[in-house]
Amino acid sequence: MFGLLIGTAVWAQRPAIQERAAEQIAFLLEEKKNRTPVQHKIGSGLLLRVKQARGDLPRSVLPRFRTGLEALDEAAVLVDIEAEDVATVAGRIEALGGHVWNAHPRFHALRASLALDRIEELASLPELRLIRQADRMITRGVTRTEGDVAHGTDTARTQFGVDGSGVQVGAMSDSVDALEDLLGTDLPAEVTVLEGQSGNPGTSEGTALLEIIHDMAPGADLFFATGAGGQAQMAQNILDLAAAGCDVIVDDVGYFGEPVFQDGVIAQAVDSVFLQGVVYFSAAGNAGNLNDGESGVWEGDYVATTLPTPLNGAGVSAHDFGGGTNFNTVRMDSPFFYTLQWADPQGQSANDYDLFLLDAAMENVLAGSTGTQNGTQNPFEIIDTTQTDDTNAHLVVVQVSGESRFLHLNTHRGRLTTGTDGQIFGHPAAVGALAVAAVQVQTAGGGQFTGGAANPVEPFSSDGPRRIFFNPDGSPIGDPARGDLEGILRQKPDVAAADGVMTSTPGFNPFFGTSASAPHGAGIAALFAELFPSIPVGEQIDIFRSSALDIEEPGFDRDSGGGIMMGDLSLGTPIFVDGFESGDTSAWTK
């Protein structure tokens, strides 16, 4: 299907799944088998938390099992809902004593709070398709910018006489709490925040993004909208920033539940504004890359292997990660979640996979995700690991029913013993997005980046490529008559830029991560847009890639894309302007 690169693994002297753990997996699979039609509409983790609160998950059978939701406020559980009729579901939530935070009929989505003991009652509505624990947003940060010099934008402003004037740049992050403290100093006197979309209170990472853009393009008008509130809210805010007139948009956020093998609502919004002429930058992510031995992802075709008694012969199998090994060891804990996705279209998965986390001795199930996939659900499983350290625990992928599919197992900043490339997913992988990798600004030595081995990407910078098997409507990319998922390979990331820079925003001094890199790209794009206001967005993206300073592998590579964006190189690229309509045949301009 696709060529994959797999990290070094040591198979000898590794533990095996013990019968006790197999019995616990069997118990959880039996619980899943006995769910009611209403319960099948509830996300696995949320449903198990409901049952746990009722005492339906006996500690004697599952002594170390956790849902990851034990710390939730049972009176107000934050949930994401997919609904055929958003208004009807919203009304029912209010009637049950809950609160609707946002509702988007366009995306068939709501975010709400509801008491834990009312979840099943709400799920009984025919208009409700799915209810699950709210998807968490993650920013790409690791808590005058040096990037201005390193990217050559200080000299580009002087050389080309531009500062971003007349260009509107929108930023999306968690919040802008510290914004007012910096207006008129490290920021312009005015920044437009979309109504109700400040994201406050938060970490104020959005303020740090705006600072970087302003340092590089001090004449640009700045806008902000939060990326928080769920996938549908973020998608709407992207559309609203474009409607407000933004020529360039940059974000540093992502959602764990964004589809891997198909463009979700955020990626579709990115492509929509791209078609309107907006240049869109997105942080590639800080989840590691294979070349630096920091892979936390595994991608590849499902290969069946056996499980011990009582699962052996029970019609289920486990994925073989190589050499007959039916587990993948977490060598560094994830601070967030473990997720599993596979190549089925959203809302149409009839191939049922589950994900389990076993302790280091392989004797107990620590956590599991056992969602139902019977033809109308998403190909998605998630384990919440935010409250514990799971270093040396083991992930097991179980196929309950259906056909073998291409898998994507992700530890989201954790590290796996057996890893592959392909960490970038979601909207940074959209056709209309420039995904930005991170390069430590200190490697420029106080001057400009020079390229080559002197300026490698950060070890935590997420790598590509991204494999896509379905169109946004769920139709396969390939020949359905052959039953073959042909798919396409998107070369990601697109470019790289500086991180590790200083800002005046509290908590971001210095500012590490691809969150810091993405706004450097946006700043360069603002200068470019002032100098070349009529260049189509597709050509702009090609210029930014082709004029980048090559690093890592020669040419375009899965860690840095085209290389480091440079202001002087981007703005100095010869631009062909036909001018035929006006009769002007002077073909080349700078």
Buried (B, 14 or more C-beta within 10 A) or exposed (E): EEEBBBBEBEEEEBEEBBBBBBBBBBBBBEBBEEBEEBBBBBBBBBBBBBBBBEEEBEEEEBEEBBBBBEEBEEEBBBBBBBBEBBEBBBEBBEEBEBEBBBBBEEBBBBBBBBBBBBBBEBBEBEBBBBBBBBBBBBBBBBBBBBBBBBBBBBBBBEEBEBBBEBBBBBBBBBBBBBBEBBEEEBBBEEBBBBEEBBBBEBBBBBBBBBBBBBBBBBBBBBBBBBBBBBBBBBBBBBBBBBEBEBBBBBBBBBBBBBBBBBBBBBBBBBBBBBEEBBBBBBBBBBBBBBBBEBBBBBBBBBBEBBBBEEBEEBEBBBBBBBEEBBBBBBBBBBEBBBBBBBBBBBBBBBBBBBBBBBBBEBBBBBBBBBBBBEEBBBBBBBBBBEEBEBBBBBBBBBBBEBEBBBBBBBBBBBBBBBBBBBBBBBBBBBBBBBBBBBBBBBBBEEEBBBBEEEBBBBBBBBBBBBBBBBEBEEEBBBEEEEEEBEBEEBBBBBBBBBBBBBBBBEBBEBBBBBBBBBBBBBBBBBBBBBBBEEBEBBEBBBBBBEBBBBBBEEEBBBBBBBBBBBBBBBBBBEBEEEEEEEEEEEEEEE
